[in-house]
Amino acid sequence: MKKKSKIGFISLGCPKNQVDTEVMLADVVKAGYEITPDDTEADIIIINTCAFIESAKQEAIDNILDEAWLKKNANLKGIIVTGCLAQRYREQVFEELPEVDAVLGVGSLHHIVEAIEAVERRRRYSSFDEIADMETASDRVVTTPEYLAYLKIAEGCDNRCTYYAIPGIRGALHSRPMEELVAEAKEMESLGARELVLIAQDTTVYGKDLYGESRLVELIQAITRETAIPWIRVLYCYPDKITDKLVEEFRTNARLVKYIDLPVQHLSDKILHRMNRRGDSSTIYDAVARLRTVPGMVIRSTFIVGFPGETEEDFRLLCEGAKKLNFDRAGVFAYSREEGTPAYDFEEQIDEQTKQDRYDILMRELADQSRARAERMIGKTVTVLVEGFDAVSENYFGRTYADAYDIDGKVFFSNAIGSSRFTEGQFVLVKITDCYDDYDLVGEAVNG
């Protein structure tokens, strides 16, 4: 019997993409293939790509070219490209990257074994099933640490932001049935998850296509009832859809962590209108004010600078608004001009140097805010979810509820000599004694 190929995976981009990789991993394992984390040992490499902005596309291309070198100079026999880059540039991938042997669109993930078999037979393969017809219930090989799992509650997006390529790649909103999600949450709990992170392109509209209205709060309540997972976190919420009902759920549900990811993108009404964002700056200020009535609420946001038509006055409004809102966590993107989006053809495109200058100015302001916030934490005692031990510094590290996995800062902390060791996924009380850079904290365990 012929020995099956060794398969390697490279997953790029956001957590939503990571979940897709986990689904493909499960299909590949069920088919009897061996998975290797070392691309130099792989017979076939699967690269699940992102194509959100130019830097993501370049990262995907760089990874493909790196694997192409192995194909030419080592033992690699095939390269399969999946995900957003494959979907967005389905016609160009084979033409521009002849080293690629198979291409799967985002609606064709469950054809991954067929793609592998075709590559083994040295045949080119491609599949681009309709996104709306794709399966939603799927087994997964979870690749996050045991204490954390993502739960993708919906695919696609009905928002039509003029700079946003994702709706053209991932299609319209396609929510997963609530009972399916609750069952998956229970499975993640059985695998050891202490934190469950709900993700979608826009979590606040979850269920609208299935039930005629958003059912995000009902989903959170169902997961709370049916599991005992200590931390339930929600990412990717839109400001115009922050309902009083959701705010009240944050206030009253002790296991829904008081953290929300609320990308506002801009604070000039003119630019928000050109972006086709729903609501204006007053909508954003109102949503933030209502969320901040919840004790301990942490709000993360992102801004875009250099959008077409952004004047010095628009940028001033953005900087003043960012200072006034003083988000607990915030990041900045320089506008990326993406073909196939309405903003690509807008007049008054901003030159790259101006974008970079505005990026630097706003990032300095946000870093100053973060540093001041970190310094205010000194002397406080916080609950930390342990993520590991750093042998070099001889410190443990982890996160408070105020820090999302792989996005925000960490807490580095020591343990008293002779105390029992901490394990990943354990909750520990830590007294903060210092701050490191602008984002990380330093402390000492108080319950070792």
N, C-alpha and C positions, 0 to 999 in steps of 0.2 A: 504494500500500500504506500502510495506517495505521501511523503511527509508534508504537512500543511505549512504554509508560509508563516513567518513571524511578522506580526503587524505592529507598527508604531503609530502613535497619535501625536499630533501637535494641535492644541486648541488655542486660538487667538481671540481677542476681543472680550466681550462682556460676559457676565454670568449666564445670560440667556443662551449664548453660544456654547458655554461650558456644559449646560444641561443637554443640548443637542449632541455634544460629543459623548456624554455619558450614555445617551440612548444608543448611539452607534456602537459604542464599546460593548454594550450588552448584547446586541445582535451579533457582533463579531465573536464574542466569547461563546455564545450559544451555538454558533456554527463550528466550534471546535478549534478555532485559531488561537495561537499563543500570542499574548500581548507582551511587547518589550518596551521599557522606558528609554532604551538606548537606540537612537536612530542608526548608529553604526552597525547594530546587530539586526536591524529590520530588513525583511525582504520587500515589504511594501509600506510606504508611509502615507497616512491620511492626514491632510492639513485642513482643519476646519477654520475657515477664514472670516475676517471682518472686512467691511468696506464702507464703514460709516463716514469717515473723512479721509483726506489724502494720506495722512500719516498711517492710518490703519491699512489702507490699500498697499502702501509701500512696505509695511511690515510683512504683509501677506506675501507679496512678491519676493521680498528678500528671503523669506523662509523657503519658498518654492525653489529659488535659485540655489540656496544652500543645499537642499536635498538633491537638486539636480547634479551638483558636484559629486555627491555620494553615488548617484546613479552612474555617473561617468567614470569615477575613479575608485569605487569600492564595490560592495556587494549588493547595493540597493537595486531592485529590479523594477519597481513601479512607484508612481506618485499619483495619489488620488486627491483632488481638490474639491472640497465641499463648502457649504455656507454662503455667506453674503457676497463674497467676491465672485464665486462661481455663478450665483444667481444673477448678479448685476451685469456681469460681462460674459454671459454664456457663449456668445458668438466669438469672442476674442481670445478666450483662454487657450484653446488648442492652437490658434493661429499665432498668438504672441509668445506663448510659452510651450513650445513643442515637446519639452521634456515631460509634460503632464500626460498621463495615460488615461485618466478617467475624471469626469466632472459630474457632480451631483448638486442640483439646486436645493433650496431649503425645504421644498416639499417632497424631496425624494430620499430623505435620510435612511428610510427603511430598505432602500435598494443597495445599501453599502456592501452586503455580502455578494450580491450579483456583480457589483463593480470590481470587487476583489477577484472573483472567479474569472471575470473577463480579462483583468490585468495578468492573472496567472497564465491565461491562454495567449497572452501577448496581443490582445485585441483592445482597441480603444472603446471606451464606453461613456455614454452620457445619459442623464435622465433629469427631466424637469417637470415633475408632476405638478398639477394645480395645487397651490398652497392651501386653498380652502378645503381640499379633499384629504389632506394629510391626516394620519392617525394622531390622536392626542394621548391616549393611554399607552404607556410604554414602560418596559423594564429599564432600569438604569444601573450602570456600574458607577457608584458615587465616587467622585475623584476629589472632593473636598475633604478636609480633616474630619475624623469621625464625629466630632462634636457639632458640626455645622452642615446644613444641607440647604440647597436652593429648591424652591417650589415655583416652577413657571406656570402661572395661572392663566395666561393668555398668550396668543401669538398675534402679530400684526398690529396695525394702528389705523384708526380712522381720523386722527388729527392730520391736518395738511399744512404743517409748518413749511414755509417756502424754502427753507434751507435744508430740509430733512429728507434724506434719501431712503430711509427705512421703509416707509409705506410702499414705495415702488419695488422694494426688494422682498419684504415680508408679507405684503398684502394687507387686506382689511382686518379689523379686529376679529379674532377667532378665539373666544373664551372656552375654557375647558369646563365640563360639568362639575358642579360643586361636590357631588358625592365621589367623583373620581379624584378630586384634589384632596378631600379629607382622607380617603383611603391611602393615598400616597404619603400624606403627612404622617399617618399612623405607621406606615412602613419605615419612613425616615426615623421616627422615634425609636422603633424596634432596632434600628441599626446604630443607635447611640446619639442621635442628634440632640443637642442641648439648645441649639438655636436654629430656627427655621426662618428663611428669608424669602418673602413673597416677591416675585419679580414678573414684569411684563414690560412692554413698551410704555404702557400707561396703566398702572394698576388701578387707578381711581375709576376707570370705566369697566372694570371686570364685570362680566355677566350681562352687559347691556344688550348684546346681540342674542343671547340665549333667553333672557328673562324680561327684556323690555326696559330694564332699569339697572343701575349699578347695584351689585350685590357684594361689594367688597366687605362691608361691615358684617353682613351675614356669614360670609366665608370665614372671616376672622373669628367670629363667635362660634362657628361650627368646629373649627380647628381647636379652639380653646376648650370646648366641651369634650371633644373626642380624644384629645391627647393631653399629656402633662408636660409638654415641652416648655421649659422655663421662659425662653425668650422667643417671641414671634416678632419679626421685623418686616417692615414694608418699605420697599424702594420704588422710585420712579412715579411719584405722584404729581399731578398737574394742579397749579394754584387755583384755577377757576372751578375745580371740581372738589374742593375741600368743603364738604358739607358739615353742618352742625352735628349730624349723626356720627360722622367719622371723628370729629373732635371729641365728642362725648365718649366714644369708644376708647380713645386714647386716655381720657380722664379716668375711666372706671375699670378698664381691663388691666389688671396688675401684670399680666404676662405679655401684653402688647407693649413692647419697649417704647419709651417716650422719645422716639427718634423718627424723623420723616425726611425723606429725600425729595426736595421741592425745587426742581430746576426752573428758575424764573427767566433766565436768558438775558433780559434787559429791563431797564426801568424808564426808558423814554417811550412815551405813548406812540410817537411817530414810528420808531423802530419796531416796537411790538406789533403795530399794525402791518408794517412791511413784512414782518416775519409770519404774519397770519396767526399770531398767538391769540387764543381766546381770552377776552378780558383785557383790561388795561392795567396801568401801574396801580390804580386804586384797588383793583381786584387782588393784586399781589399783597399790597399793604394790609388789606382787610383779612386775607387768609392767614397771613403771618400773625396779625394781632389776635385772631381767634385761637390759633394754635398755641400762642404763648399764654393763654389763660390756663393751660394745662401745666401744673407744677412739674418742673424738671424737664420740660419739653426741649429737645435738641433738634434744630433745623439745619439741614445741609442743603446747599444750593449750588448752582453753576451759572456762569455768565458767559455771554459771547461778545467779544469786542471786534470791531472792524467790519460789522455787517454793512452791505452796500447802502450808501446814503448816510452813514453815521457821521454827523458833524462833530465839531469840538463841543458844541452845546449838548448834543445827545450824550456824548461821552462824559461830560460834566454831570449830567443828570444821573447817569449810571453810577459814577463814583460816589456822588453825594448820597444816592439811594443805598448803595452798598454799605456806606459808612453808617447811615441811619439804621438800616435793618440789622446790621452787625450779626450776621448769621453765625451760628456756632461752628459750622464747617462750610467751606466754600472753595470752589475751583473756578478757573477761567480757561476758556478756549478762544483762540483766534479763529475768526470765521474762515471756514474752508469752502472754497467755491466748487460745488459738486455738479457735474453735468447731469442733466435729467431732472434737476430741481428748478422751480421757477426763479429762485434768486440767482441762479447762474447767469441769467440773461438780464438781470437788473442793471440799470445804468448806475453811475457813481460808485463803481467798485473801488475799494480802498487798497492802496498799495501795501505791499508786504511789510515795508519798514514801519509804516504808521501802525499797522496791526500789531507788530512786535512791540513798538513803543507803548501803545495803550495796554497791551498785555502786561508788560513789565510794571507799569504804573499801578494798575489795579491789583496785581499780585503782591506788590509791596504793601499796599494798604491792607489786604487780607492777611498777609503774614504778620503785620503789626497787630492786627486784631487777635489773631490766633495766639501770638506770644503773650499778649496781655491776659487773655483768657486762661492760658496754661499757668501763668504766674499766680492767678487767683485761686488755682486748685491746690497750691502748696498749703499743707496743714490739714487738708480734708482727708477723710477716709472714704474709699470708694470700693464697690464690688467689682472684681476683675474676673473675667473668664480666662482661665489659664490656657495658653496656646503652645507653650513649649519652654525649653531651657536653652539658653545661649552659653555654650561651654567656654567661649572666649571671655566674656564679661562675667561669667559665673552668676548670671541673673536669670530669673524667669521672665517671661513676657506674656502679655495678654491684652485684652481690651475691656473697657467699660461698656455699658449699654450705649454710651454716647459715641461709640466708634464702630462703624460698619467694617466687616471683614474685607481685607484687601483694598480698602479705600481710604480709611482715616488713620489716625495715629495709634500708638501702642503705649502700654504702661510696662516699664521695665522695673522689676522689683526683686529685692533680696529676701532671703528667709533666714531666720535665726539658726545659728550653728546647733546641730543636734536635733533640729525639728524634723518631722517626717516630710518626705518629698511630696511635692504636688504633682498631679497628673493632668494631662490634657483634658479639657472639658470640665475641670473642677472650678467651682466658684470660690474665690478667696478675697478676704478683706485686706485692702492695702492702704497704708497711710502715705500720702504723697509728700515727698520731701524736696523735690526739685523738678525742673522741666528741662528737656533736652531739645535743642533746635526750637522750632516754632510749634511743633505738633505733638511730640512725645513727652510722656511724664516718667518720673523716676520715683520709686517709693520702697517701702518695707512692709512685708506681710505682717499682719497683727494677729492672725489666727493659725500660725504654723504649728 
